[in-house]
Amino acid sequence: MVPAIPTYNTPKCSGELLVRVVCPGDRIGLVIGKGGMTIKNIRKESGASVDVDDAKNDKEESIITISSTEATDDVKSAAVEAVLLLQAKINDETEDRIHLRLLVPGNVIGCLIGKGGSIINDMRNKSKAIIHISKGTKPRKASSSDELVEVFGEVDKLRDALVQIVLRLREEVLKDSVGRQNSGKDGKLTVATTEPVYSSSFPMPALLPYSQQITPLRHDQRGEAERGSNVFPRSNLYHGYSPRQAVDDGFGVRSSYTSKPYGR
């Protein structure tokens, strides 16, 4: 069963989400697979575009770019699925603690930090993973404006953190898309209704038009609304993505979705 993503009674909005994963040079062969079979399966299973900037040697890190068109009527997030499938190939999950790094443009890093660090602290508390954001040592081909997001922890905790990180980036993309669609000629957001736009118990300001009702993101039911002005509720953001390891089917990997939320 795939996770429930918000549905809307308004015209479809979509946005392009880019996520870049750093892969050690000695692991990139496992990501690509014999004859490119593994990377082809990751593309097929996730529905995302996955491109590998292969390093010249196994001492240099590669950058894997995930690109997906995320829409308000989606039934799953292709970007989240691709990240989870890649993680299962990049990390040696027989180890007690693993480590994965992402590159995030500096102009959107705020959606992962929050005021006074509220968002990153919330992600740490929920996932129990260690999450660091810095301008530290990055791959040679990384942009100077990129921020390095590092996640450490046991497999389940690390995967939980990755889901939260990518969904917050997805939220930022769709929030911008909905905002543009709901903008007046003066470029300011117009509010068409004062009714709650969320089918949840949290009273939220109406940022979307047409008195639309949104089926909450059910990727987690353990959080609380943190930023009242966001397009999507924080209260149930991560239900449906399994922290379990992706399953190898002999050719690559297959979907890691589950119908159960974390913690159940």
KOLROVEX-368045 format. One line per field, with one value per atom (N, C-alpha, C): residue number from 1; atom name; x, y, z; residue in one letter. Coordinates in steps of 0.02 Angstrom, whole numbers, plus 32768, in hexadecimal, padded with zeros to 4 digits. Atoms other than C-alpha are relative to their C-alpha. Layout:
num: c(NUM ...)
atome: c(CA ...)
px: c(X ...)
py: c(Y ...)
pz: c(Z ...)
residu: c(A ...)
REM end
This chain:
num: c(1 1 1 2 2 2 3 3 3 4 4 4 5 5 5 6 6 6 7 7 7 8 8 8 9 9 9 10 10 10 11 11 11 12 12 12 13 13 13 14 14 14 15 15 15 16 16 16 17 17 17 18 18 18 19 19 19 20 20 20 21 21 21 22 22 22 23 23 23 24 24 24 25 25 25 26 26 26 27 27 27 28 28 28 29 29 29 30 30 30 31 31 31 32 32 32 33 33 33 34 34 34 35 35 35 36 36 36 37 37 37 38 38 38 39 39 39 40 40 40 41 41 41 42 42 42 43 43 43 44 44 44 45 45 45 46 46 46 47 47 47 48 48 48 49 49 49 50 50 50 51 51 51 52 52 52 53 53 53 54 54 54 55 55 55 56 56 56 57 57 57 58 58 58 59 59 59 60 60 60 61 61 61 62 62 62 63 63 63 64 64 64 65 65 65 66 66 66 67 67 67 68 68 68 69 69 69 70 70 70 71 71 71 72 72 72 73 73 73 74 74 74 75 75 75 76 76 76 77 77 77 78 78 78 79 79 79 80 80 80 81 81 81 82 82 82 83 83 83 84 84 84 85 85 85 86 86 86 87 87 87 88 88 88 89 89 89 90 90 90 91 91 91 92 92 92 93 93 93 94 94 94 95 95 95 96 96 96 97 97 97 98 98 98 99 99 99 100 100 100 101 101 101 102 102 102 103 103 103 104 104 104 105 105 105 106 106 106 107 107 107 108 108 108 109 109 109 110 110 110 111 111 111 112 112 112 113 113 113 114 114 114 115 115 115 116 116 116 117 117 117 118 118 118 119 119 119 120 120 120 121 121 121 122 122 122 123 123 123 124 124 124 125 125 125 126 126 126 127 127 127 128 128 128 129 129 129 130 130 130 131 131 131 132 132 132 133 133 133 134 134 134 135 135 135 136 136 136 137 137 137 138 138 138 139 139 139 140 140 140 141 141 141 142 142 142 143 143 143 144 144 144 145 145 145 146 146 146 147 147 147 148 148 148 149 149 149 150 150 150 151 151 151 152 152 152 153 153 153 154 154 154 155 155 155 156 156 156 157 157 157 158 158 158 159 159 159 160 160 160 161 161 161 162 162 162 163 163 163 164 164 164 165 165 165 166 166 166 167 167 167 168 168 168 169 169 169 170 170 170 171 171 171 172 172 172 173 173 173 174 174 174 175 175 175 176 176 176 177 177 177 178 178 178 179 179 179 180 180 180 181 181 181 182 182 182 183 183 183 184 184 184 185 185 185 186 186 186 187 187 187 188 188 188 189 189 189 190 190 190 191 191 191 192 192 192 193 193 193 194 194 194 195 195 195 196 196 196 197 197 197 198 198 198 199 199 199 200 200 200 201 201 201 202 202 202 203 203 203 204 204 204 205 205 205 206 206 206 207 207 207 208 208 208 209 209 209 210 210 210 211 211 211 212 212 212 213 213 213 214 214 214 215 215 215 216 216 216 217 217 217 218 218 218 219 219 219 220 220 220 221 221 221 222 222 222 223 223 223 224 224 224 225 225 225 226 226 226 227 227 227 228 228 228 229 229 229 230 230 230 231 231 231 232 232 232 233 233 233 234 234 234 235 235 235 236 236 236 237 237 237 238 238 238 239 239 239 240 240 240 241 241 241 242 242 242 243 243 243 244 244 244 245 245 245 246 246 246 247 247 247 248 248 248 249 249 249 250 250 250 251 251 251 252 252 252 253 253 253 254 254 254 255 255 255 256 256 256 257 257 257 258 258 258 259 259 259 260 260 260 261 261 261 262 262 262 263 263 263 264 264 264)
atome: c(N CA C N CA C N CA C N CA C N CA C N CA C N CA C N CA C N CA C N CA C N CA C N CA C N CA C N CA C N CA C N CA C N CA C N CA C N CA C N CA C N CA C N CA C N CA C N CA C N CA C N CA C N CA C N CA C N CA C N CA C N CA C N CA C N CA C N CA C N CA C N CA C N CA C N CA C N CA C N CA C N CA C N CA C N CA C N CA C N CA C N CA C N CA C N CA C N CA C N CA C N CA C N CA C N CA C N CA C N CA C N CA C N CA C N CA C N CA C N CA C N CA C N CA C N CA C N CA C N CA C N CA C N CA C N CA C N CA C N CA C N CA C N CA C N CA C N CA C N CA C N CA C N CA C N CA C N CA C N CA C N CA C N CA C N CA C N CA C N CA C N CA C N CA C N CA C N CA C N CA C N CA C N CA C N CA C N CA C N CA C N CA C N CA C N CA C N CA C N CA C N CA C N CA C N CA C N CA C N CA C N CA C N CA C N CA C N CA C N CA C N CA C N CA C N CA C N CA C N CA C N CA C N CA C N CA C N CA C N CA C N CA C N CA C N CA C N CA C N CA C N CA C N CA C N CA C N CA C N CA C N CA C N CA C N CA C N CA C N CA C N CA C N CA C N CA C N CA C N CA C N CA C N CA C N CA C N CA C N CA C N CA C N CA C N CA C N CA C N CA C N CA C N CA C N CA C N CA C N CA C N CA C N CA C N CA C N CA C N CA C N CA C N CA C N CA C N CA C N CA C N CA C N CA C N CA C N CA C N CA C N CA C N CA C N CA C N CA C N CA C N CA C N CA C N CA C N CA C N CA C N CA C N CA C N CA C N CA C N CA C N CA C N CA C N CA C N CA C N CA C N CA C N CA C N CA C N CA C N CA C N CA C N CA C N CA C N CA C N CA C N CA C N CA C N CA C N CA C N CA C N CA C N CA C N CA C N CA C N CA C N CA C N CA C N CA C N CA C N CA C N CA C N CA C N CA C N CA C N CA C N CA C N CA C N CA C N CA C N CA C N CA C N CA C N CA C N CA C N CA C N CA C N CA C N CA C N CA C N CA C N CA C N CA C N CA C N CA C N CA C N CA C N CA C N CA C N CA C N CA C N CA C N CA C N CA C N CA C N CA C N CA C N CA C N CA C N CA C N CA C N CA C N CA C N CA C N CA C N CA C N CA C N CA C N CA C N CA C)
px: c(802A 8000 802C 7FD8 8049 7FE4 8017 803F 7FCF 802F 7FB6 8023 7FE4 7FF3 7FC5 8039 7F85 7FDB 8029 7EF5 7FDD 801A 7EAA 7FC2 803A 7E07 800E 7FEC 7E67 8027 7FD7 7EC3 8044 7FC2 7F5F 803A 7FC1 8000 8039 7FC6 80AA 8040 7FBF 8160 8037 7FC7 8209 802A 7FD8 8263 8042 7FBD 831E 801F 7FDD 8378 8041 7FBF 8431 801E 7FE4 847F 804A 7FB8 853A 800E 7FF1 857B 804C 7FB8 862A 8013 7FEB 868E 8001 7FFC 86A2 7FBB 8044 85E3 7FD7 8028 85AC 7FF2 800C 85C0 7FC3 803C 853A 7FC1 803A 84C6 7FF0 800B 84DE 7FEE 800E 84E2 801D 7FE6 851A 7FD6 8024 84ED 7FCE 802E 8495 7FBD 8040 840E 7FE3 8019 8402 7FE4 8018 83F3 7FC1 803D 8372 7FC4 8036 830B 7FEC 8010 8317 7FD5 8029 82D5 7FB9 8041 8249 7FD5 8026 8215 7FEB 800F 821B 7FD7 8021 81DB 8026 7FD8 8263 8037 7FC4 82F0 803B 7FC6 8393 803E 7FC4 8437 803E 7FC3 84E4 8039 7FC3 8578 803A 7FD0 85F6 8045 7FBD 869E 8034 7FCA 8742 8020 7FE2 877E 7FD9 8027 873F 8012 7FEF 8791 7FD9 8026 8724 7FB5 8048 866E 7FD9 802E 85E3 7FC3 803E 8549 7FC7 803B 84A3 7FC7 8035 841C 7FBC 8044 8366 7FD4 802D 82E7 7FBA 8045 822B 7FCF 8036 8191 7FCE 802D 812F 7FC1 8040 8077 7FD1 8030 7FE8 7FCF 802C 7F88 8027 7FD8 8016 7FE6 8010 7FF9 803F 7FC2 80B1 8033 7FC9 8150 8037 7FCB 81C8 8044 7FC0 8256 8010 7FF5 8240 8011 7FF4 8238 8046 7FBE 82D5 8037 7FCE 8337 8006 7FFE 8307 801F 7FE4 8333 804C 7FB9 83DB 8025 7FE0 8402 8010 7FF6 83ED 803C 7FC6 8475 8041 7FC4 84EC 801D 7FE8 84F6 8008 7FF8 8536 7FD5 8030 84A0 800E 7FEB 84FA 8022 7FE0 854F 7FCC 802E 8502 7FE9 8010 8509 8017 7FEF 8507 7FFB 7FF7 851E 7FED 8012 84D1 8002 7FFB 84ED 7FD7 8027 847D 801B 7FF0 849E 7FBF 803E 8417 8013 7FF0 841A 7FF6 8004 8439 7FC1 803C 839E 7FC2 803A 8329 8011 7FEB 838C 7FD8 8027 8320 7FC5 8039 8290 8014 7FE7 82FE 8019 7FE4 833C 7FC9 8036 82A8 801A 7FEE 82A5 8020 7FDC 8325 8011 7FF0 8346 7FC6 803A 8295 7FF2 8011 827F 8034 7FCD 8325 7FFF 8005 8311 7FC5 803B 8264 8010 7FEE 82AA 802F 7FD3 8333 7FD9 8026 82B7 7FD4 802D 8240 8026 7FDC 82C1 8033 7FCA 8341 8042 7FC1 83C5 8026 7FD7 8454 7FFE 8006 8439 802A 7FD6 84BC 7FF8 8001 84B2 803B 7FC5 8551 8017 7FDE 85BB 8043 7FC2 863F 8019 7FE0 86A6 7FCC 8030 863F 8024 7FE1 865F 8019 7FE1 86C9 7FCF 802F 8637 7FC3 8038 85C1 8004 8002 8589 8018 7FE8 85D6 7FC7 803A 8527 7FDC 8020 84F8 800F 7FF6 84E0 8004 7FF8 8515 7FD4 802B 8491 8018 7FE5 84DB 7FD3 802C 8474 8026 7FDE 84BC 7FCE 802A 8467 7FF7 8013 8425 7FD4 8023 83D1 7FBB 8045 831D 7FFD 8000 8345 8017 7FE7 83A9 7FCB 8033 8320 7FC4 8035 829E 8012 7FE9 8305 8000 8000 8319 7FBA 8045 825D 7FEB 8014 8243 8022 7FDB 82CA 7FE4 8017 828E 7FB8 8045 81D7 7FFC 8000 8200 8018 7FEB 825D 7FC7 803A 81C6 7FCB 8031 8153 8011 7FEA 81BA 7FF3 800D 81AD 7FB6 8048 80F1 7FE2 8019 80D5 800C 7FF1 812A 7FD1 802B 80C3 7FB9 8043 801E 7FFC 7FFF 8050 7FFE 8001 8071 7FBC 8043 7FCA 7FCD 8030 7F71 8015 7FE8 7FCA 7FD4 8024 7F71 802E 7FD7 7FAE 8038 7FCB 8012 8037 7FCE 8073 7FF8 800C 802A 7FCF 802E 7FD2 7FBA 8046 7F15 7FE0 8021 7EAC 7FB6 8045 7E05 7FCF 802E 7DBE 8021 7FE6 7DCF 7FF4 800C 7D9B 8042 7FC4 7E1E 800B 7FF2 7E75 8018 7FE6 7EAD 7FCB 802E 7E47 8023 7FE0 7E9E 7FE7 8018 7E81 8024 7FDA 7EFF 7FE2 8019 7EB6 8039 7FCB 7F1F 7FE6 8016 7F18 7FF4 8012 7ECA 802F 7FD3 7F54 7FED 8012 7F03 7FB9 8041 7E6B 7FC9 803B 7DBC 7FE9 8015 7DA0 8011 7FEE 7DFE 800F 7FF0 7E12 803B 7FC5 7EB8 8000 7FF5 7ECA 8047 7FBC 7F5E 8032 7FC9 8005 8004 8002 8006 8043 7FBF 80C0 8019 7FEF 80C8 7FC8 8036 8046 8019 7FE4 80BB 8012 7FEA 80E3 7FC7 8032 8089 800C 7FF9 8068 8034 7FC8 8107 7FFF 8000 80F0 7FBB 8046 803B 7FF4 800B 8055 8012 7FEB 8090 7FC5 8034 802C 7FE9 8011 8031 8008 7FFC 8012 803D 7FC8 80A5 7FE9 8017 8036 8004 7FFE 8037 8024 7FDB 80C0 8021 7FD4 8119 7FE3 801D 809E 8008 8001 80B7 8044 7FBE 8172 8021 7FE2 81C7 8048 7FB9 826B 8026 7FDF 828F 802F 7FD3 8317 7FD9 801E 82E8 8012 7FF6 82D7 8022 7FDD 8350 7FDD 8026 82F3 802C 7FD3 838D 8019 7FEB 8394 8011 7FF4 8395 7FDA 8027 8314 7FB7 8045 825B 7FE4 801E 81E5 8003 7FFC 81F7 7FC3 803C 8148 7FDF 8029 80DE 7FC2 803E 802D 8001 7FFD 8065 802F 7FD4 80AE 8039 7FCA 814F 7FE6 8010 8143 7FC6 8037 80B3 8015)
py: c(7FC4 8000 803E 7FC3 80A8 8032 7FCF 813A 8031 7FCD 81BA 8044 7FBE 8260 8030 7FD2 82FE 7FFE 7FF9 8307 8043 7FBC 83AC 8005 7FF2 83EE 803B 7FC7 8474 7FE7 8014 8473 7FE6 8021 8409 8031 7FDB 8459 7FCE 802D 840C 8029 7FDF 8436 7FCC 802D 83EC 7FFE 8009 83A5 7FDF 801B 8387 7FED 8017 8320 7FE1 801B 82FA 7FD9 802E 8269 7FF6 800A 8257 7FB5 8047 81A8 7FF5 800F 8169 7FDD 801C 8138 7FB4 8049 8084 7FDF 801D 806E 800E 7FEC 80BA 7FC5 803A 8014 7FD9 8022 7FC9 8026 7FD7 8059 7FF6 8007 8046 7FB9 8046 7F89 7FE9 801D 7F15 8016 7FE8 7F62 8037 7FCA 7FEF 7FE6 801E 7F76 801C 7FE8 7FB4 8047 7FBC 806C 8004 8003 8042 7FEA 8017 7FE5 8035 7FC9 8076 8034 7FD0 80EB 7FE5 801E 8072 7FFD 8009 804F 8042 7FC0 8103 802E 7FD2 815B 8042 7FC3 81DF 7FF9 7FFF 8212 7FFD 8008 81D8 8000 7FF9 8212 7FFD 800A 81E1 8027 7FDD 8257 7FD6 8032 81CA 8020 7FE7 81EF 7FDF 801B 81D3 7FC2 8039 8158 7FF3 8013 80FF 8027 7FD6 817F 8042 7FC2 820C 7FF2 800A 821E 8013 7FF1 821D 8025 7FDE 828B 7FE1 801D 8236 8032 7FCE 82B0 7FDF 8018 8280 803A 7FCC 82E5 7FE1 801A 82CC 803A 7FCF 8330 7FEB 800E 8333 802A 7FDE 835F 7FF8 8001 8383 7FC6 803A 82ED 7FBE 803D 8270 7FCF 8033 81CC 7FE8 800F 81BB 8034 7FD3 8220 7FD8 8023 81E2 800F 7FEC 8242 7FD9 8026 81EF 7FB8 8046 8144 7FF6 8006 8162 8006 7FF8 819E 7FC1 803D 8105 7FC5 8036 808F 8009 7FF2 80E4 7FF3 800A 80E2 7FB6 8048 8025 7FE5 8015 8016 8022 7FDA 809C 7FE8 8013 8063 7FB4 8045 7FC0 7FF7 8002 7F99 7FC9 8030 7F0F 8024 7FD9 7F99 801A 7FE8 7FD3 8047 7FBA 808B 8011 7FEE 80D2 804B 7FB9 817C 800F 7FEA 81D4 804B 7FB7 8282 8017 7FE0 82F2 8046 7FBB 8397 8026 7FD8 841C 8048 7FBA 84C9 802E 7FD3 8552 8029 7FD5 85B3 7FDD 8023 852A 7FDC 8026 84E8 8014 7FE9 854E 7FD3 802C 84D3 7FC3 8038 8450 8016 7FE6 84C1 801C 7FE2 852A 8037 7FC8 85BE 7FE5 8017 85A4 7FB6 8047 84F5 7FD2 8028 84BB 7FC4 8037 844F 7FC9 8034 83F6 7FDB 8021 83D5 7FD0 802B 838D 7FC0 803B 8319 7FD3 8028 82E1 7FDA 801F 82BE 7FC8 8033 825D 7FC3 8037 81F5 7FDF 8017 81E2 7FF9 8000 81F9 8040 7FC4 8274 8024 7FD9 82FE 803F 7FC5 8382 8025 7FD6 8413 8030 7FD6 846D 8011 7FF2 84B7 7FDC 8026 8435 7FE3 801F 83CA 7FE0 8018 83A8 7FE2 801B 8347 8038 7FCD 83A4 8022 7FE4 83BD 8020 7FDF 8402 804B 7FB8 84B6 8021 7FDC 8536 8015 7FEC 8564 7FC6 803B 84B2 7FFA 8013 8482 7FB4 8048 83D6 7FE8 801D 8373 7FB9 8041 82DE 7FDE 8026 8256 7FC2 803A 81D3 7FDA 8026 8145 7FB8 8044 8095 8004 7FFF 8062 801E 7FE9 807D 804B 7FBA 8124 802D 7FD8 8163 8005 7FFF 8133 802C 7FD5 8187 8049 7FBB 8226 8015 7FF0 821E 800F 7FF4 8212 8046 7FBE 82AC 8038 7FCC 830F 800A 7FFA 82E9 801A 7FE7 8307 804A 7FB8 83B0 8027 7FE0 83DC 7FFE 8007 839C 8033 7FCF 8407 8046 7FBE 84A0 800C 7FFA 8480 8009 7FFC 8465 803F 7FC2 84F9 803A 7FCC 8569 7FFB 800A 851C 8016 7FEC 8533 804B 7FB7 85E3 8026 7FDF 8612 7FFB 8008 85CC 802B 7FDA 862A 8048 7FBB 86CF 802E 7FCD 876C 8022 7FDD 87E1 8027 7FDA 8840 7FD2 802F 87A2 7FEA 8013 8791 7FC6 8037 86F9 8019 7FEF 8706 7FC5 8034 86A5 8001 8002 866B 7FEB 8019 8625 8007 8000 862F 7FBD 8042 857B 7FD9 8029 84FD 7FD8 8023 84AC 7FB9 8041 8411 7FD5 802E 8379 7FE0 8017 836D 802A 7FDD 83A9 8042 7FC4 8436 803A 7FC6 84E2 8020 7FE6 8520 8039 7FC9 85C2 7FEA 8013 85B8 8022 7FE5 85CF 7FEA 801A 856D 8014 7FE6 85A1 7FCC 8029 855C 7FD5 8025 8520 7FB6 8046 8483 7FDA 802D 83F0 7FD6 8028 8397 7FC2 803D 82E3 8003 7FF4 82F1 7FCD 802E 82A7 7FCF 8030 8206 7FDC 8020 81E7 7FFA 8007 81F9 801F 7FE4 8217 8010 7FF4 8243 8048 7FBB 82F9 802F 7FCD 839A 8037 7FC9 8430 8030 7FD7 8497 8045 7FBF 8520 800B 7FF9 8559 801A 7FE3 85B0 7FD1 802E 8515 7FE3 801B 84CA 7FBC 8043 841B 7FFB 8007 83E9 7FD7 8026 83AD 7FC4 8030 833F 7FB8 8045 82A6 7FFE 7FF2 82C0 7FC3 8034 821B 7FB9 8043 818A 7FDE 8027 8101 7FEE 8013 80FF 7FD4 8030 806A 8011 7FF8 8080 7FC0 8040 7FCC 8006 8002 7FA0 7FF1 8011 7F9E 7FB8 8047 7EEE 7FF8 800F 7EAF 7FC7 8033 7E4D 7FD9 8024 7E0A 802B 7FD3 7E97 8045 7FBE 7F2E 8006 7FF6 7F65 8009 7FF2 7F76 802B 7FCD 7FEB 7FEF 8009 8005 801B 7FE5 8048 7FCD 8029 8005 8026 7FDF 802A 8016 7FEF 803E 803B 7FC8 80DD 7FE8 8010 80E0 7FF9 8006 80A7 7FD2 802F 802B 7FBA)
pz: c(8000 8000 8000 8003 7FCD 8033 7FCE 8048 7FE2 8017 803D 8000 8009 7FFA 7FF8 8002 7FFF 7FBD 803C 7F84 8005 8001 7F4E 7FD4 802A 7F08 7FD2 802A 7EAA 7FC4 8039 7E04 8018 7FEE 7E0A 8003 7FFB 7E46 8003 7FFE 7E2F 8002 7FFE 7E48 7FFA 800A 7E21 803F 7FC4 7EB7 7FED 800C 7EAD 8043 7FC5 7F30 7FEA 8014 7F25 803A 7FCF 7F80 7FF1 8008 7F9D 800B 7FFD 7F7B 8000 8000 7FAA 7FBF 8040 7F11 7FFF 7FFF 7F4A 8006 7FFC 7F56 7FC1 803A 7EB1 7FD1 802A 7E56 8016 7FE6 7EC7 7FEE 8014 7E9D 7FB7 8048 7DE2 7FED 800F 7DDB 7FBE 803D 7D51 7FC4 803A 7CAA 8010 7FEC 7D08 8018 7FEE 7D42 8041 7FBF 7DF6 7FFB 8005 7DCC 7FD6 8028 7D47 802A 7FD4 7DC8 8033 7FD2 7E42 7FDE 8026 7DBC 7FF6 800E 7D91 803F 7FC3 7E44 801F 7FE0 7E7F 7FD3 802D 7DE4 7FF9 8003 7DF9 7FCD 8029 7D86 802F 7FD5 7DD4 7FD4 8029 7D87 802C 7FDA 7DC2 7FDF 8016 7DB2 8019 7FEB 7DB8 800B 7FF1 7E08 7FD3 8029 7DAE 801F 7FDE 7E32 8040 7FC6 7ECC 803F 7FC8 7F3E 7FFF 8007 7EFE 8005 7FF6 7F30 7FC1 8037 7EB0 801B 7FEE 7EB2 7FD7 8020 7E8B 8005 8001 7E55 7FF3 8007 7E6F 7FEC 8018 7E0E 7FF9 8007 7E1E 7FFF 8001 7DF2 8035 7FC8 7E95 7FF7 800C 7E84 803A 7FCA 7EF8 7FFC 8006 7EB5 7FFE 7FFE 7EC9 8034 7FCE 7F24 8023 7FDD 7F53 7FEB 8011 7F54 7FDF 8024 7ECF 801D 7FE4 7F20 803F 7FC2 7FC9 7FF0 8011 7F7A 7FE4 801E 7F14 8034 7FCC 7FAB 802A 7FD7 8010 7FDB 8028 7F83 7FF7 8006 7F69 8041 7FBF 8022 800C 7FF5 8026 7FDA 8028 7FA1 8016 7FEE 7FE0 8042 7FBD 8095 8007 7FEB 80DA 803E 7FCA 8145 8033 7FCD 81A3 803A 7FCC 8206 8032 7FCC 82AA 7FF3 800F 8277 7FBA 8045 81C8 7FF8 800C 8179 7FB8 8044 80E2 7FFD 8008 809D 7FC5 8035 8035 7FF5 8010 7FDE 7FF5 8004 7FF3 7FF0 8010 7FA1 803C 7FC7 801E 8004 7FFF 7FE9 801B 7FE4 8029 8041 7FC5 80BD 803D 7FC7 8133 8011 7FF3 811E 8028 7FD8 8172 8044 7FC2 81FD 802D 7FD9 8236 802D 7FD4 82AA 8040 7FC5 8331 8000 8005 82F0 8012 7FEA 8318 7FD5 802E 827D 8003 7FFE 827F 8043 7FBF 8339 8003 8002 8319 7FD9 8027 8293 8027 7FD6 8309 8035 7FCB 8393 7FE6 801C 8322 7FE6 801F 82C7 802E 7FD3 8354 7FDA 8027 82CC 800E 7FFA 82D1 7FBC 803E 824F 8007 8000 8228 7FBE 803C 81AD 8003 7FFF 817D 7FBA 803F 80F3 7FFF 7FF9 811A 7FBF 803A 80A5 7FD3 8031 8009 7FC4 803D 7F69 7FD3 802B 7EEB 7FD2 8030 7E74 8020 7FDF 7EF7 7FF6 8006 7EE7 8040 7FC4 7F5C 802D 7FD8 7F95 8021 7FE4 7FC3 804B 7FBA 8078 8003 7FF7 80B0 8039 7FCD 810E 800D 7FEE 8169 8033 7FD4 81BB 8018 7FE2 8232 802B 7FD3 828D 7FEB 8013 828C 7FC2 8041 81E9 8005 7FFB 8220 8010 7FEC 8271 7FC7 8039 81DD 7FC9 8034 8162 8015 7FE6 81D0 7FF6 8009 81CD 7FB7 8047 8110 7FE7 8014 80F9 8015 7FE7 8165 7FD9 8024 810C 7FBA 8046 805B 7FFD 8001 8085 8011 7FF2 80CE 7FC2 803F 802D 7FCD 802C 7FCC 8012 7FE9 8035 7FE9 8014 800E 7FB6 8048 7F52 7FF2 800E 7F56 801F 7FE2 7FCA 7FD0 8031 7F4B 7FC4 803A 7EBE 800F 7FED 7F1A 8009 7FF7 7F4A 7FBF 8042 7E95 7FE0 801D 7E5F 8023 7FD9 7EE9 8008 7FFC 7EC9 7FD6 8025 7E95 7FCF 8032 7E0E 801F 7FDF 7E8F 801C 7FE9 7EB6 8047 7FBB 7F64 8003 7FF8 7FA3 800E 7FF3 7F9D 8023 7FD9 8019 7FF0 8018 7FD7 8036 7FCC 8079 8043 7FBC 8134 8022 7FE3 814D 8005 7FFB 8188 7FC0 803E 80F4 800D 7FF1 8150 8021 7FDF 817E 803B 7FC4 8224 803A 7FC5 82D5 800C 7FF6 82C5 7FD8 8025 8299 7FDA 802A 8208 7FD6 802B 81A5 7FB9 8044 80F9 7FCE 8033 8078 7FBA 8041 7FEC 7FEE 8016 7F83 8000 800E 7F6A 803B 7FC5 801C 7FFA 800E 7FEB 8040 7FC9 805F 7FEB 800D 8069 802C 7FD9 809E 801A 7FE5 8114 7FE7 800D 80E8 803B 7FCA 814B 8008 7FFB 8156 8047 7FBA 8212 8027 7FD8 8298 8046 7FBE 8326 800B 7FF9 8304 8011 7FF5 8326 7FCE 802F 82B8 801B 7FE9 82C0 7FE0 8021 8240 7FE4 8012 8233 7FBB 8042 818C 7FC8 8035 812F 7FDA 8029 80A3 801A 7FE9 80EE 804B 7FB8 81A3 8014 7FE6 820A 8028 7FCF 8274 7FEA 8017 8206 7FBD 803D 8189 7FE1 8019 8177 8002 7FFE 8180 7FBD 803D 8102 7FE4 8017 80E2 8035 7FD1 8130 800D 7FF2 818B 7FF3 800E 815A 7FC5 8039 80E1 7FC1 8041 802B 7FF0 800F 7FE9 7FBD 803E 7F67 7FDD 8024 7EE1 7FCE 802D 7E89 7FC7 8035 7E0B 801C 7FE3 7E7C 8041 7FC4 7EF9 7FEE 800D 7F0B 8039 7FD5 7F65 804A 7FB8 8020 8024 7FE0 8040 802D 7FD4 80CC 8012 7FED 8104 8049 7FB9 81B9 800C 7FEF 8205 802B 7FD4 8265 8047 7FBA 8317 800F 7FF4 82FD 7FEE)
residu: c(M M M V V V P P P A A A I I I P P P T T T Y Y Y N N N T T T P P P K K K C C C S S S G G G E E E L L L L L L V V V R R R V V V V V V C C C P P P G G G D D D R R R I I I G G G L L L V V V I I I G G G K K K G G G G G G M M M T T T I I I K K K N N N I I I R R R K K K E E E S S S G G G A A A S S S V V V D D D V V V D D D D D D A A A K K K N N N D D D K K K E E E E E E S S S I I I I I I T T T I I I S S S S S S T T T E E E A A A T T T D D D D D D V V V K K K S S S A A A A A A V V V E E E A A A V V V L L L L L L L L L Q Q Q A A A K K K I I I N N N D D D E E E T T T E E E D D D R R R I I I H H H L L L R R R L L L L L L V V V P P P G G G N N N V V V I I I G G G C C C L L L I I I G G G K K K G G G G G G S S S I I I I I I N N N D D D M M M R R R N N N K K K S S S K K K A A A I I I I I I H H H I I I S S S K K K G G G T T T K K K P P P R R R K K K A A A S S S S S S S S S D D D E E E L L L V V V E E E V V V F F F G G G E E E V V V D D D K K K L L L R R R D D D A A A L L L V V V Q Q Q I I I V V V L L L R R R L L L R R R E E E E E E V V V L L L K K K D D D S S S V V V G G G R R R Q Q Q N N N S S S G G G K K K D D D G G G K K K L L L T T T V V V A A A T T T T T T E E E P P P V V V Y Y Y S S S S S S S S S F F F P P P M M M P P P A A A L L L L L L P P P Y Y Y S S S Q Q Q Q Q Q I I I T T T P P P L L L R R R H H H D D D Q Q Q R R R G G G E E E A A A E E E R R R G G G S S S N N N V V V F F F P P P R R R S S S N N N L L L Y Y Y H H H G G G Y Y Y S S S P P P R R R Q Q Q A A A V V V D D D D D D G G G F F F G G G V V V R R R S S S S S S Y Y Y T T T S S S K K K P P P Y Y Y G G G R R R)
REM end
